[in-house]
Amino acid sequence: MAWERVGPTATGVAAVTGVFFTWLSGHQGRRQVEFTRTPSAVTTP
């Protein structure tokens, strides 16, 4: 029956979701470091 495919499919979806959010977290961290290391465009006199 189709119920035999539910477990592996759910596991695959969870794995892909986990990989995506791991990548997203790393990407955001790299962007934050790049943003904080660049000089500010606004300068105070």
C-alpha positions in Angstrom: 0.0 0.0 0.0 0.9 3.6 -0.1 1.6 3.7 3.7 4.9 2.1 3.1 6.2 5.2 1.4 5.0 7.7 4.0 7.9 7.1 6.4 10.8 7.4 3.9 9.1 10.4 2.2 8.7 12.2 5.4 12.3 11.5 6.4 13.5 12.8 3.0 11.4 16.0 3.4 12.7 16.6 6.9 16.3 16.0 5.7 16.0 18.4 2.8 14.4 21.0 5.1 17.2 20.6 7.6 19.9 21.0 5.0 18.2 24.1 3.7 17.9 25.8 7.1 21.5 24.9 7.9 22.7 26.5 4.7 20.4 29.5 5.4 21.8 30.0 8.9 25.4 29.9 7.6 24.5 32.3 4.8 23.0 34.8 7.2 26.0 34.5 9.5 28.4 35.2 6.6 26.3 38.2 5.5 26.3 39.6 9.0 30.0 39.3 9.4 30.5 41.0 6.0 28.1 43.7 7.0 29.7 44.4 10.3 33.2 44.4 8.8 32.6 47.0 6.1 32.9 50.7 7.0 29.7 52.4 7.6 28.4 54.6 4.8 27.2 57.2 7.3 29.9 59.2 8.9 29.6 61.6 11.8 31.3 65.0 11.5 
